[in-house]
C-alpha cells in the first residue's frame, strides 16, 4: 500500500500498487481504512486521485533527487541532472501535500461522523452504505423541512420534499442538529448525483449549509479558507 492521504487519525485512504524496488509503477485499487486499530478497510469504487499522486510523488520524487545528485557528482550533464533534481523536489512536495486535511476539512469530517459513525468523507463510502444513509437522513431532513415549511415555503416557493435544502437554508432555521444532518445528506447526494446539474446543486447546498453552520457555531468551528 502507498499514498496515505485524508488521514484523520481514525481513518485514511491508501492505494495498492504494483511496485518495483519500492517504487510504485501501476496503481490497482484504492481503499479507505476505516479502523486504524484493526486495519479494516473498504474498497473504493474508483482510484483516489490524491492517493495516487501521493504514492508517486513521495516515492519517485526522492528517487529522482538522489539519482540526479548522484549523476551530478559523477560528472554528468549539468542541465539534465539539475532538471532531474528539481523535478524530484517538486514531485516530492506535491506528493507530501496531496490529500492533507485542513482544519476546516477535519471539522466537517467530525460533523459527518455524528451521522455516519465513520471519520471519513461519506462520498467515499460504498454505494450500498451511502444509499442506506441517504434514505435515513433524507427521511429525517425532509420531515423537519416540512415542519419548518410554513412561512418559509410560501415565501421561497420551495417544496420541502423536493428542495429540502432551500428550506434548511432559510434564515429561520437554526437547528444545528438538522443542519449537520443536512450537510451530511448534501455530501452523499453530491457523490451519488446522476447529472452534472444535480451534482452542482447539491455541492452548492453542501457549501452553503457548512457556511451557515460555521456562522452559527463560531468559534467552535473554523471558518472556511
Secondary structure by P-SEA (a helix, b strand, c coil): cccccccccccbbbbbbbccccccccccbbbbbccccccbbbbbccccaaaaaaaaaaaaaaaaaaaaaaaaaacccaaaaaaaaaaaaaaaaaaaacccccaaaaaaaaaaaaccccccccccccaaaaaaaaaaaaaaaaaaaaaacaaaaaaacccccccaaaaaaccccccaaaaaaaaaaaaaaaaacccaaaaaaaaaaaaaaaaaaaaaccccccccc
